[in-house]
C-alpha cells in the first residue's frame, strides 16, 4: 500500500525495512563499541582484593604505616587514563594471586593532589612509589607490565621478611 503526496511517495514496507536496517546498524555499532572498550580497558576483573587493602591517601595512616616499617605502595591515578586502569588491574590481580601480601596501598588522584604529586616526585598519573617504612625503595611510571610490577612487589616483600628475621 502506498500513499502519494505531491513529489513524495511512501511505501509502508520500505519504512519498516528502514527501521530494521537502523536496528541492525545500531546493534553493529554497539558490538564494535564494546569490542573497542574491551581492547582498551580489558575485561572486568574482580578488584575486591585490591579494594580491601587500598585507601585514599591519608597523612596520618601513611605516617603510622611508615612508623611500623610497613610496605607502602602509593598508586597515582587519573580516572580516564587507560594505563592507570591497566595498572589497577595488575595490582588487583596481584592481591588475588598473593592474598597474604603485607603491602598497604594508598591511592592519590594525580589531578587533585598537586602537593602529593610534587612531594613524592610523581612524573605522571601512572606513577607507583613503593616504600619500606621511611625508605623509598622502588619507583615506576608508565609501568603496565605485570611481570615488572609483580617483581618489584615480590622483591620488596622478600627483603622485608629478611629484615624482620634479623630483628
Secondary structure as GFF3:
##gff-version 3
##sequence-region A 1 167
A	DSSP	beta_strand	2	5	.	.	.	ID=ss1
A	DSSP	beta_strand	8	11	.	.	.	ID=ss2
A	DSSP	alpha_helix	12	41	.	.	.	ID=ss3
A	DSSP	alpha_helix	48	53	.	.	.	ID=ss4
A	DSSP	beta_strand	54	56	.	.	.	ID=ss5
A	DSSP	alpha_helix	59	67	.	.	.	ID=ss6
A	DSSP	beta_strand	71	77	.	.	.	ID=ss7
A	DSSP	alpha_helix	82	97	.	.	.	ID=ss8
A	DSSP	beta_strand	104	109	.	.	.	ID=ss9
A	DSSP	alpha_helix	114	119	.	.	.	ID=ss10
A	DSSP	beta_strand	128	132	.	.	.	ID=ss11
A	DSSP	beta_strand	135	140	.	.	.	ID=ss12
A	DSSP	alpha_helix	146	166	.	.	.	ID=ss13
###
